Amino acid sequence: MKKNSFFFIFLILFTCFSSYSNEAAQELSGYEMCRELFAFLSEQNAVPIETPLLSADGNNFPFNITVEFKADEAQNRTELYKQQDFRTDFIISFTVEEALLHKEYISAITKAISEVHKKCTVRIAFTYGDYSRLQIPDKITGTEVLLESIMNKNRTSALCIKFTKGKNAIIPGGDGNTTPSWLTELAANAFYSQGIFYELKGGIISSLYRINFLQNDEKTSRFLKAEIPAAGIELNPEKISAEETAAFLSEIVSSYNPADTTEWDSHTNQIVIGNKIIWIREKITTILFLAVTFASLLALSELSFLRKRSRNNITKDVMHLWYLIPLTVLATTLSFIIGQELSSLLYKWFFIDSFTKIAVKLFSGFLLTSLYFLLIIRVQGILVSNAYAYFVTLSGIINIFLFSCIDISLFYLFTAEYIIIYLSRPVKKTYILAFFFLLLLVPLMPYSVQLIKYISPSALPRLINSSFFMNMIIAFGFLPFEFIWLRILTRLNKKWTESDADTKRFIKQNIAAVASAVGIFAVILITVSLLIPEKYKTVKKSRETVFIRKGTEDLLDVSFTDYRFFGETARIIFIETAEQCESCTVSIKGENSQPVLYSDNLYISDTKTNTDSFRLTIFPPKKMQFSYIADNTTDSTITVSALIPYQTEEETLTFSYKLYKKDIFIPGRTENGGAL
């Protein structure tokens, strides 16, 4: 009985100690956090290597940590290194902050990768300071230092792992570039083989990462910007265990073959069915594009006027309306601009969300364009229906060329629209034309769903308050819908004319038709807006809030000292904070010239304001010093600012900081040593 009692006491104490250790790990920051992870990795029989983010100079700055695993086959590895385009170095990158919170995952991963067969050198990199809730300009990040340490970027590829509360996911791009299909496929196959459910961010429109339209990961974007193939991986610890994560990553490592890493195709289409991806390669899309281009041009030039009797009438009406496409694009573009102003007003009055703004913009464009079409019908009269059908066909071909130039992966969307357009050409009945109008929406639906789900918050303003050029591109996409609507209006007006309706009735009937169409269009947009999940809207209840107020306590101390160094003035700035700050800025402003002539510490210069600023990490050490050769011929001012967190409310995501700031004025000196 006593043994059992001792056992339960020991178990309770162990549980409490473990809980305390986790809480302590969460409270660590900066250098202490990096030291904690380094010690943990050493205990796992790994051989961690530290890389400081900044030169020491007496400071304990945070550092990156890497654990390297060599390829198993030395001879094959030597042969692979001779191939210039083989990527023989594979980086799996975590952040120090997340690794320390998920030690059991890191332990399982390092053990699994050490045991698995490897055809390449694998480096597990733990980078510090990549993510911060504060927008800190010119901060030093661990990924930046890691990229600078890579000797040959042409031999390197990477996976950036991030723990999340959402779904397991692959991020196949970022910062205007897409992940090569071989790397995305490697991760997707590993998910599939391990039976782990995941989502591919961007889905069938993932190539739109090239134009910065989709959500991306900051770390993955940095690798891609450095021309290193990289993919982001998001893992939810609640949905995937440490053992499953280790098996997933070891599957990727064992399947990684440097011989398959030579291509970087950026225009693939992915169709996700269940947990499997079907790939449509860029070469196949290009071949199909050429085939459709040839067929559509042949149809436009040879098959448009098969009936000899009506050829002259159609040709005459087409020539009579030569201005229809450019004028409709211009009218739609101006309508969108008016819609933008209207959505801005509605936002001021009713605080509408971003997707409602887009709906208002499209709604006003449709309404004003309808009035423009009624004006054309009134001025030009009713022309041959096939002439309008010709313009619909022409607009479909224009869109295939235009949007394929923007991104060839959009070829399938506009080809599907062109097929629907071509089938609608011989139709004359109004209700069938209305059916084809709605049918044109079908190819847009999967693309729209993916865009709504994965659009980047920074891309929404580009759609809402677009430039004239951007609105013109959107207007071209609207052309087929507008011309089919023009055919519907023409058919209605022809019926009313043939029934000898008077002018007043003609106007009433047109207003009724436009109002009905606008009403249906509004219902569609409102329905779509209601179906959009709240988390994809701009105004989020869970958005972080940051409060900053001026600190009154004496928690920041700044001083300096000068000494002569080979005839120059060497200056050391000493900084000490009584509490741990999350952000610190150190700048020196010269009166007439740049105050810093040279420094071993990283700094950036603003020649317009004669200001030099030292670059720092987030959560720098409490005690810091910076040395530089000063231009003592000009007056200068040292400015140090520190943001110290003092209150955090995790439930409401509210973070409060106190700002401490000190200035030290240093007068310039003459050649004799006197003050200027």
Secondary structure, 3 states (H helix, E strand, C coil): CHHHHHHHHHHHHHHHHHHHHHHHHHHCCHHHHHHHHHHHHHHCCCCCEEEECCCCCCCCCCEEEEEEECCCCHHHHHHHHHCCCCCCEEEEEEEHHHHHHCHHHHHHHHHHHHHCCCCCEEEEEEECCCCCCCCCCCCCCHHHHHHHHCCCHHHEEEEEEEECCCCCEEECEECCEECCHHHHHHHHHHHHHCCCCCEECCHHHHHHHHHCCECCCHHHHHHHHCCCCEEEEEECCCCCCHHHHHHHHHHHHHHCCHHHCCCCCCCCEEEEECCEEEEECHHHHHHHHHHHHHHHHHHHHHCCCCCHHHHHHHHHHHHHCCCHHHHHHHHHHHHHHHHHHHHHHHHHHHCCCHHHHHHHHHHHHHHHHHHHHHHHHHHHCCCCHHHHHHHHHHHHHHHHHHHHHHCHHHHHHHHHHHHHHHHHCCCCCHHHHHHHHHHCHHHHHHHHHHHHHHECCCCHHHHHCCCHHHHHHHHHHHHHHHHHHHHHHHHHHHHHHHCCCCHHHHHHHHHHHHHHHHHHHHHHHHHHHHHCCHHHCCCCCCCCEEEEEECCCCCEEEEEEEEEECCEEEEEEEEEECCCCCEEEEEEEECCCCCEEECCCCEEEECCCCEEEECCCCCCCCEEEEEEEECCCCCEEEEEEEEEEEEEECCCCEEEEEEEEEEEEECCECCCCCEC
